[in-house]
Amino acid sequence: MKIAFQMDPIGAVNINADSSFRLAEEAQMRGHQLFYYGPDQLAYQEGRITARGHDMTVQRVVGAPAVLGPMREVDLADFDVVWLRQDPPFDMHYITSTHLLDRLKGQTLVVNDPFWVRNYPEKLLVLNFPELTPPTAIARDLETIRAFKARHGDIILKPLYGNGGAGVFRLDENDRNLSSLHELFVGFSREPLIVQKYLPDVRNGDKRVILVDGEAVGAINRVPAEGEVRSNMHVGGRPEKIGLTERDREICAAIGPLLREKGQVFVGIDVIGDYLTEINVTSPTGIQELERFDGVNIAGRIWEAIEAKL
C-alpha cells in the first residue's frame, strides 16, 4: 500500500519512544511505501487535497531516523492510507487539517477519522461518559470554577486543549492562586479551562491504556517524578509495566464501541485509579513502551485493523 504520514519533523523523533516512527517502521516491514509531509505542506487545490513532502525510508539510527527522497507534490487521493499524526496543540491549524483531510473520505482511509478527531478531542469525549470520570467542569468564567473548587476542595486545573502536561496545576484546599492562574490563562488564550477533582491515586501512576479499533490491547503505568503532580513522560514521568484491571476492562468495554464506530483505530486513554480522565485520539503515544514491557507487536495489531478496513 501507499502510506502517507502527516506529522511533525521526522528528524526530531526519538526512535525508541515515538509511536509514529514505530507505525512507519511496521508499515515498511510489511512492504508498504512511505511518504512523509508536515502539516504546513497540506493544501486544497481546485478540488484536490495535495501535500508537498518526501518518499521516506525509516531506520533505527539515532539522529537519522529517516532517509528522505527529493521534495515532490502528491495527490493524497492516490494513497491508500493517510495517518493524521501531528501533535497538538489542537488549534485552528489542526482543525483546518481535519477539514481538508475529511475531503478524502471515500477515496483514502484517514486514520484516525478526522471528522471525529475534530469533534471528539481528548478532554471533551470523556464528557460522554460521566459515570466513568471524576467530577469535572469546563468553563472560562472564574466564578463557575471557584464554585467547583468550593465543592471539591482539591482540584486539577488545566487548559482544555493542552497536551503533554503543559499548564497543569494542582490547587489544594489551602491554595490561594486560583484568581491569578485564571487571569494568566485568559490573558493569552480564548479557550476555556477544564477543572477536575484531584485524584490521590495519581501518586501510584496515571495508566495509559491502548485500544486498537475499540479493543484494549494493554497498558503502561506512568509514575510522576518526585514532587511532581504530572505523570506525562514529557515532564519526567517514569513508564512501568502494568496489567489491565477489571475496572480498566469495564471502562474500555463502555467506550470501545463508540471508538470503533467513529473510526478511531489507535486510541490511548488515561485512567487514574478507577476513573477515566482523557480519551486521546489526536496523536496518542505509548506503543513502543508497551511492546517492550509485554513483548507484543502493537503496531502490527494496528496495521492488521487498518488492512481489514481496506
SULLINFEN-V121209 format. One record per backbone hydrogen bond with DSSP energy under -0.5 kcal/mol. CO is the residue of the C=O (numbers start at 1). NH is the residue of the N-H. E is the energy in kcal/mol with one decimal. If there is no record, write none. Layout:
co;nh;e
CO;NH;E
CO;NH;E
This chain:
co;nh;e
1;3;-0.6
1;33;-3.0
2;80;-1.7
2;81;-1.8
3;35;-1.9
4;6;-0.5
4;83;-3.3
5;7;-0.8
5;37;-2.2
6;85;-2.6
9;12;-1.4
10;13;-1.4
13;15;-0.7
14;17;-1.9
14;18;-3.0
18;22;-1.6
19;23;-2.3
20;24;-2.4
21;25;-2.8
22;26;-2.3
23;27;-2.1
24;28;-2.5
25;29;-2.2
26;30;-1.3
27;32;-2.3
28;31;-1.7
33;3;-3.2
34;56;-2.3
35;5;-2.7
36;54;-2.8
37;7;-1.8
38;41;-1.9
39;42;-1.2
41;52;-1.2
43;50;-2.5
45;48;-1.8
48;45;-3.1
48;50;-0.7
49;76;-2.4
50;43;-2.6
51;53;-0.6
51;74;-2.7
53;72;-2.5
54;36;-3.1
55;69;-2.8
56;34;-0.6
57;67;-3.3
59;61;-2.0
61;64;-2.2
65;59;-2.6
66;68;-0.5
67;57;-2.1
72;53;-2.7
74;51;-1.9
74;76;-0.6
75;78;-2.2
76;79;-1.5
80;109;-2.1
81;4;-2.6
82;84;-0.6
82;111;-2.5
83;6;-2.9
83;85;-1.1
89;91;-2.0
91;95;-2.6
92;96;-2.6
93;97;-1.8
94;98;-1.7
95;99;-1.8
96;100;-2.4
97;101;-2.8
98;102;-1.8
99;103;-0.6
100;103;-1.3
101;104;-1.9
102;105;-1.4
104;107;-2.6
104;108;-2.3
108;110;-0.7
109;82;-2.4
109;111;-0.5
111;84;-3.0
113;116;-0.5
113;117;-1.9
114;118;-2.2
115;119;-1.6
116;120;-1.8
121;124;-2.0
121;125;-2.2
122;126;-0.8
122;279;-1.4
124;127;-1.6
125;128;-1.9
126;129;-2.1
127;130;-0.5
129;132;-2.0
129;133;-0.6
130;133;-0.5
132;276;-2.8
135;197;-2.0
137;195;-2.9
139;193;-2.4
141;145;-1.6
142;146;-2.8
143;147;-2.3
144;148;-1.8
145;149;-2.4
146;150;-2.4
147;151;-1.6
148;152;-2.1
149;153;-3.1
152;154;-2.1
153;155;-0.6
154;198;-2.8
155;171;-2.7
156;196;-2.2
157;169;-2.9
158;194;-2.7
159;162;-1.1
161;90;-1.0
163;166;-1.7
165;168;-1.2
167;169;-0.5
169;157;-3.1
169;171;-0.5
170;172;-0.5
171;155;-2.6
172;175;-1.5
177;181;-2.7
178;182;-2.7
179;183;-2.3
180;184;-2.2
181;185;-2.8
182;186;-2.6
183;187;-1.1
184;188;-0.8
185;188;-1.1
185;189;-1.2
192;160;-1.6
193;139;-2.1
194;158;-2.1
195;137;-2.5
196;156;-2.9
198;200;-0.6
199;202;-2.2
200;203;-2.0
201;204;-1.9
202;205;-1.3
202;224;-0.5
205;207;-0.6
206;222;-1.3
207;209;-0.7
207;271;-2.6
208;220;-2.1
209;269;-2.8
210;217;-2.8
210;218;-0.7
211;213;-0.5
211;267;-2.2
212;215;-1.4
215;212;-2.9
218;210;-2.4
219;242;-0.7
220;208;-2.9
221;223;-0.6
221;240;-2.8
222;206;-2.6
223;238;-2.8
225;228;-2.3
230;225;-0.6
232;235;-1.4
232;237;-2.2
233;236;-1.3
237;239;-0.5
238;223;-2.7
240;221;-2.8
242;219;-0.5
245;249;-2.2
246;250;-1.9
247;251;-2.5
248;252;-2.5
249;253;-2.4
250;254;-1.5
251;255;-1.9
252;256;-2.7
253;257;-0.5
255;259;-1.9
256;260;-2.6
257;261;-2.4
258;262;-2.0
259;264;-2.7
260;263;-1.4
263;113;-2.1
263;265;-1.2
265;213;-2.8
265;267;-0.6
267;211;-3.0
268;280;-2.6
269;209;-2.5
270;277;-2.9
270;278;-1.0
271;207;-2.6
271;273;-0.5
272;275;-2.3
275;272;-2.4
278;270;-2.4
279;281;-0.7
280;268;-1.9
286;290;-2.1
287;291;-2.5
288;292;-2.1
289;293;-2.4
290;294;-2.7
291;295;-1.6
291;296;-0.5
296;298;-1.0
297;301;-1.7
298;302;-2.2
299;303;-2.3
300;304;-2.3
301;305;-1.9
302;306;-2.0
303;307;-3.0
304;308;-1.9
305;309;-1.4
306;310;-1.3
